[in-house]
Amino acid sequence: MPMYRALVRVIAVVMIVMGLAMLSLTLRHGFGVGVILGLLFIGAGAGRLFMLRRRAA
């Protein structure tokens, strides 16, 4: 189980970083669908971290 939690944490952080990258690139080149996708990736990664913390407590 500790390996599972570690992998979930890593995937969540990767999703947040990908979302931030999408968001920054889209804002730099003009607005588009990347803004929405970036925000969704950030939200999904943050949600995974939040649920992981709630389950551990």
Stockholm file with secondary structure:
# STOCKHOLM 1.0

chainA/1-57         MPMYRALVRVIAVVMIVMGLAMLSLTLRHGFGVGVILGLLFIGAGAGRLFMLRRRAA
#=GR chainA/1-57 SS CHHHHHHHHHHHHHHHHHHHHHHHHHHHSCCSHHHHHHHHHHHHHHHHHHHHHHHHC
#=GC SS_cons        CHHHHHHHHHHHHHHHHHHHHHHHHHHHSCCSHHHHHHHHHHHHHHHHHHHHHHHHC
//
